[in-house]
């Protein structure tokens, strides 16, 4: 993964309502939640909720599945693990400031 591929997911989570929805879906686990239940739990009107869910789906964080007349929403846990791994992979590995300084003087 690169910054370019993960940035849309992090941008989608940068809104309070979307973060709240996503955390709710993570709590719900593999069963997920239908749109009506999400709306009741987060207290958003249907049109606003639809917009935020669409953003999360577009960013690859949420999967939707039609089940008869309702739509089931689930966090994509593989994507979530990839995002967490992207942040944690280089934890405490150090920063090479000398290389940055050399590049600055070369320019």
C-alpha positions in Angstrom: 0.0 0.0 0.0 1.1 3.5 -0.6 0.0 7.0 0.6 -1.9 7.4 -2.7 -4.0 4.3 -2.1 -4.7 4.8 1.6 -5.3 8.5 1.5 -9.0 8.2 0.3 -9.8 5.8 3.2 -8.3 8.1 5.8 -10.0 11.1 4.2 -13.3 9.3 4.4 -12.7 8.7 8.1 -11.8 12.4 8.6 -15.5 13.3 9.1 -17.0 12.9 12.6 -20.2 11.3 11.3 -18.4 8.9 9.0 -16.0 7.9 11.7 -18.9 7.2 14.1 -20.7 5.1 11.4 -17.5 3.2 10.7 -16.8 2.5 14.3 -20.4 1.3 14.7 -20.0 -1.1 11.8 -16.7 -2.4 13.3 -18.5 -3.1 16.6 -21.3 -4.9 14.7 -18.7 -7.4 13.3 -19.4 -9.7 10.4 -23.2 -9.4 10.8 -23.2 -5.7 10.0 -26.2 -3.5 10.2 -29.0 -2.4 7.9 -29.3 1.2 7.0 -32.3 1.8 9.3 -30.5 0.5 12.3 -27.5 2.6 11.6 -29.6 5.7 11.2 -31.4 5.1 14.5 -28.1 4.4 16.3 -26.2 7.4 15.0 -29.3 9.7 14.8 -28.8 10.9 11.2 -31.5 11.6 8.7 -31.7 9.1 5.8 -30.3 11.4 3.1 -27.4 12.4 5.3 -26.7 8.8 6.2 -26.9 7.7 2.6 -24.3 10.3 1.6 -21.9 9.3 4.4 -22.3 5.5 3.7 -21.7 6.2 0.0 -18.4 7.9 0.9 -17.3 5.0 3.1 -18.3 2.5 0.4 -16.4 4.5 -2.3 -13.3 4.6 -0.1 -13.4 0.8 0.2 -14.1 0.8 4.0 -17.6 -0.6 3.9 -19.3 -3.3 1.8 -23.0 -3.3 1.1 -25.1 -6.3 0.2 -28.8 -6.3 -0.8 -30.9 -8.7 1.2 -34.4 -8.5 0.0 -35.6 -5.0 0.7 -32.8 -4.0 3.0 -29.2 -3.2 2.5 -26.7 -4.8 4.9 -23.5 -2.7 5.6 -20.3 -4.3 6.9 -16.9 -2.9 7.6 -14.3 -4.5 5.3 -12.0 -5.9 7.9 -9.3 -6.8 5.4 -9.1 -3.1 4.4 -9.1 -2.0 8.0 -6.2 -4.4 8.8 -4.3 -3.1 5.8 -4.8 0.5 7.0 -3.7 -0.2 10.5 -0.7 -2.1 9.1 0.2 0.7 6.9 0.4 3.1 9.8 2.2 0.6 12.1 4.6 -1.1 9.7 7.4 1.4 10.2 6.8 2.1 13.9 9.9 3.3 15.7 12.2 2.5 12.7 13.8 5.9 12.8 14.0 8.8 10.4 17.1 9.4 8.3 17.5 13.2 8.6 21.0 13.1 7.0 19.6 11.8 3.8 17.0 14.6 3.7 19.8 17.2 4.4 21.9 15.7 1.6 19.0 15.9 -0.8 18.3 19.5 0.2 21.9 20.6 -0.4 22.0 18.7 -3.8 19.0 20.7 -5.0 
